[in-house]
Amino acid sequence: MNYQSNQKLFCITGSSGYLGSELTKLFEEKKIKFIKFKIPRPSKTDTNLKKFYSKHINEFLTLNKHVDTVINCAASLKPKTYKEFYFNGYFPILFQESLFKLNERSTFVNISSTRIFKNSTDKYSLSKKDSEKIMFNKGKVVSIYPDIILDKTRGAYNELENILSSKIPFVPVFNPGNYFYPINCSVLAEKILKISLDKIEHKRKIIICGNKKISFYEIVDE
């Protein structure tokens, strides 16, 4: 890789996911230098998860010492097992710690969830709360809290559409009083890129929402 010392070198984790793939496409279009971190998968015999992830992270950063900005999109969106909860809650912390040891001026951009601010029973949000408690005690962090990501071509929107188009009767278990500010995945990626390119002097928490306030039933109707 051709690297110039006066340019940022980004790393994207979770680059094959919905948001990660949008960011990858955006970086390529704008010709911004970046590399991908391929998420290792622990086997049944890997019981010490901290040791497992730390080993892979340190090996990666040793080979890619010029990385100064990590955008962490990697997550298990529907965590069920202990390993999935651990990955959501502690993988970002381990990556952040290793990155700052290598370069104390580096920046860690973490994608979280707006639901962590509520007494949510959503497992994704619950798994993210653990890392939020620890992360801001260490180095330069930007934590991004997107509202529901609504993309008509894939992800939750497509899944919902498939359910509604089936002939199986169901009652949606959602609080009808809940309101959302949904955002398109590509728009969210653009906002994350802009934030990541800014010169960040201190820790920041940023909520990113769409422009239109809608209820759950309006999402279904749309």
PEWO-V267909 format. One record per residue. N is the residue number from 1. OMEGA is omega in whole degrees, 0 to 359 (* if undefined). Layout:
n=N omega=OMEGA
n=N omega=OMEGA
This chain:
n=1 omega=175
n=2 omega=183
n=3 omega=176
n=4 omega=187
n=5 omega=183
n=6 omega=180
n=7 omega=177
n=8 omega=173
n=9 omega=184
n=10 omega=170
n=11 omega=178
n=12 omega=173
n=13 omega=182
n=14 omega=187
n=15 omega=180
n=16 omega=180
n=17 omega=182
n=18 omega=182
n=19 omega=181
n=20 omega=180
n=21 omega=176
n=22 omega=178
n=23 omega=178
n=24 omega=179
n=25 omega=180
n=26 omega=179
n=27 omega=180
n=28 omega=179
n=29 omega=183
n=30 omega=178
n=31 omega=177
n=32 omega=183
n=33 omega=176
n=34 omega=174
n=35 omega=181
n=36 omega=172
n=37 omega=180
n=38 omega=185
n=39 omega=177
n=40 omega=180
n=41 omega=179
n=42 omega=176
n=43 omega=180
n=44 omega=182
n=45 omega=180
n=46 omega=183
n=47 omega=178
n=48 omega=187
n=49 omega=178
n=50 omega=179
n=51 omega=182
n=52 omega=183
n=53 omega=181
n=54 omega=179
n=55 omega=182
n=56 omega=180
n=57 omega=182
n=58 omega=177
n=59 omega=180
n=60 omega=183
n=61 omega=176
n=62 omega=179
n=63 omega=184
n=64 omega=187
n=65 omega=183
n=66 omega=179
n=67 omega=179
n=68 omega=177
n=69 omega=178
n=70 omega=173
n=71 omega=186
n=72 omega=176
n=73 omega=187
n=74 omega=178
n=75 omega=170
n=76 omega=187
n=77 omega=178
n=78 omega=184
n=79 omega=179
n=80 omega=184
n=81 omega=177
n=82 omega=181
n=83 omega=180
n=84 omega=176
n=85 omega=179
n=86 omega=181
n=87 omega=180
n=88 omega=186
n=89 omega=191
n=90 omega=174
n=91 omega=179
n=92 omega=181
n=93 omega=180
n=94 omega=179
n=95 omega=180
n=96 omega=181
n=97 omega=180
n=98 omega=180
n=99 omega=182
n=100 omega=175
n=101 omega=180
n=102 omega=183
n=103 omega=185
n=104 omega=176
n=105 omega=182
n=106 omega=181
n=107 omega=178
n=108 omega=180
n=109 omega=186
n=110 omega=177
n=111 omega=183
n=112 omega=182
n=113 omega=178
n=114 omega=184
n=115 omega=180
n=116 omega=180
n=117 omega=182
n=118 omega=174
n=119 omega=185
n=120 omega=174
n=121 omega=178
n=122 omega=187
n=123 omega=177
n=124 omega=181
n=125 omega=179
n=126 omega=181
n=127 omega=180
n=128 omega=183
n=129 omega=182
n=130 omega=182
n=131 omega=179
n=132 omega=183
n=133 omega=187
n=134 omega=193
n=135 omega=186
n=136 omega=174
n=137 omega=187
n=138 omega=168
n=139 omega=187
n=140 omega=185
n=141 omega=168
n=142 omega=179
n=143 omega=184
n=144 omega=182
n=145 omega=178
n=146 omega=171
n=147 omega=183
n=148 omega=179
n=149 omega=184
n=150 omega=182
n=151 omega=187
n=152 omega=184
n=153 omega=184
n=154 omega=175
n=155 omega=187
n=156 omega=182
n=157 omega=181
n=158 omega=179
n=159 omega=179
n=160 omega=180
n=161 omega=179
n=162 omega=179
n=163 omega=183
n=164 omega=182
n=165 omega=177
n=166 omega=183
n=167 omega=179
n=168 omega=180
n=169 omega=179
n=170 omega=175
n=171 omega=180
n=172 omega=181
n=173 omega=179
n=174 omega=175
n=175 omega=183
n=176 omega=179
n=177 omega=180
n=178 omega=176
n=179 omega=182
n=180 omega=172
n=181 omega=186
n=182 omega=180
n=183 omega=177
n=184 omega=184
n=185 omega=182
n=186 omega=177
n=187 omega=177
n=188 omega=179
n=189 omega=179
n=190 omega=180
n=191 omega=178
n=192 omega=178
n=193 omega=180
n=194 omega=179
n=195 omega=183
n=196 omega=180
n=197 omega=180
n=198 omega=175
n=199 omega=186
n=200 omega=184
n=201 omega=184
n=202 omega=181
n=203 omega=182
n=204 omega=173
n=205 omega=186
n=206 omega=175
n=207 omega=179
n=208 omega=181
n=209 omega=171
n=210 omega=184
n=211 omega=188
n=212 omega=177
n=213 omega=179
n=214 omega=178
n=215 omega=178
n=216 omega=183
n=217 omega=174
n=218 omega=175
n=219 omega=179
n=220 omega=181
n=221 omega=179
n=222 omega=*
